[in-house]
Amino acid sequence: MLREERFELILSQLKKKNKVKFEDLALAMHVSEDTVRRDIEQLHRNGLLSKVRGGAMLREKDPLSFHDRQSFLANEKNIIALKAQQFIKDGMTVFMDGGTTIGAVANYMPLDIRLRVITNNTSLIPVLSKFKRVELILLGGIYDNDLAVTTGATTCNEASQFIADLFIMGTCAVDAEFGAFATSITDVETKRTMIKSSKKIIALANQNKLRRTEPLKICDLLDIDILITDLASGDQELDSLRNLSVQIV
C-alpha cells in the first residue's frame, strides 16, 4: 500500500471513529506499527490529526469554547496538574491565566496551602473557594465568554502592578524553533504582561500541542523556565526540546 493510500485510510478511519489505535491501523493496512507511527507523525505535522498515546484522534480545534474544552483530554490534564504541584510552594504569589488545564492544577493543590493567586480566569473562582488560605485576586477587564477570562487593557494594566513568584501559563501550541502560541491576540497580551511580571514561568502543553504553531506567538522558549507535558520526561517526542534552556517535566 502506498503512503498516500495509508494516509487516506487513516483519515477516513478517524472520520468514522474519532480515534484510532496504532495496532488496529497496522492490522488493517498490513504494515508495522512503526510505519503507522511515522504516518501519523507526518499527518500530525501537517495539522490533519492529533497524536495521542497509542494512536491518533481528530485534531483538537482551537479555540473551542471553555465548556467544550472542560472534558477534552481530561486524563492528560490531570497528569500535567499533578506534575505542576512540586513547583507551587507555601507563601507564593502566583499568576494563573485561562484554560481548563489551569483549573486542574488549582484543583490538585493541597487544601491547606497558603497562596496569593492573581488571575483573569473566572472559572477558578469556584475551584479556589474551597482553599481557605488562598487569597484570590481577579483581574478586571472585558469578559471573553469563549475563553472564560477577562481581557484587554484593564486586565494587562492590573496584572502589571504585581510581581509574581510563579506564572503557570496555558498554551495552544509549542514548537522548539518558534516558541509558545495562543489563538487570541488579547490572550497573548495578557500572557506577555504576566511573563514580564514573573520570576519563573511554567508553560503547560499536552502532547497534541507539541511541535505545532498557531498564528499568534506568545514568546520564545528561551523565555520559559519549565515546560510540563503529559508525556514522560524521557519520551522521544520531546527530543527536539532537549537542547534548549527549558526544563522538561
Secondary structure, DSSP 8 states (H G I E B T S, - for coil): --HHHHHHHHHHHHHHHSEEEHHHHHHHHTS-HHHHHHHHHHHHHTTS-EEETTEEES---SS--HHHHTTTTHHHHHHHHHHHGGG--TT-EEEE-SSHHHHHHHHTS-TT--EEEEESBTTHHHHHTT-TTEEEEE--SEEETTTTEEESHHHHHHHTT--BSEEEEE-SEEETTTEEEES-HHHHHHHHHHHHTBSSEEEE--GGGBT---SEEEE-GGG-SEEE-SS-TT-GGGGGGTTSSSEE-
